[in-house]
Amino acid sequence: MNHKILEEVNKLVKENSLTRTNIKAVNLYKTTTFLPRTPLTYDFCLVFVLQGKKIGYLPNKRFEYDYKNYLVVPAALPFECETYASKEEPYTCILININRDIMHEIISCISKEESKNCKSVQMAIFQDKVTQDLENSIYRLLKILQSKEESAILGDSILREIYYRIAIGENSHFLHKMFLENKMESKMTRTLKIIHNKYNEHLDIPTLAKEEDMSVSSFHTHFKKVTSLSPLQYIKKIRLNKAKDLLTRNNLQVNETAYATGYESSSQFSKDFKSYYGYPPKEAKASFEIV
């Protein structure tokens, strides 16, 4: 990212702060503090790092995103992340939530035969290079964000332009395949949405597989290819991420949080929470570290 972009974003965001903007789908984040490997969850979003960098970790994948490479998460995906930041070089980023309907419309207008013909199952997270066209779009987005009037009038069009730049990226195969009804990525995306929405209910793996007309073994294999997690691991991590939100934002008690996130045992919940976050649920604190 060039210096002009940093100048514009610094007019909008303060240090160590998550900043809501005049466009609901766009948030800005800046921190001068190094943050060690920490669990988090993204859901259908773009992350543009303007300064500093992050390293993300999945069980069989490590990925780095910085000013040269943006991150696309087409489905809710829990992973762990390390943030590199300092006073001299703060970690600064733009988080954009993607509108599924608009992205679907854009992809439907794009001829991308290589995505349709790609046989291998793609993973539900990918990086792509920041092009000059995309830099230009981001610069104009930051200029628009400085005015409520311009945000209201031009916001949708600039987001649509950014979605398009993402959809024609070199690595956007998953994004295209997730909107093709009979593709495995599409089936897995629907399953992830069900789990994300019904995490507090009893989720039966054979039933989830049957919903997509798949055998349990095939479902398990393809689920892990897309998420790098088994279905049960994914469900547990989604529940624990939701639990942290309930504990810190809704001020629920530990036993209330356990049952609200689908756990039948409060003690098992506390054990899993401590194993995942490194501290017991009663010590959970609110954090802006979501981007």
Disulfide bonds with the S-S distance in Angstrom:
none
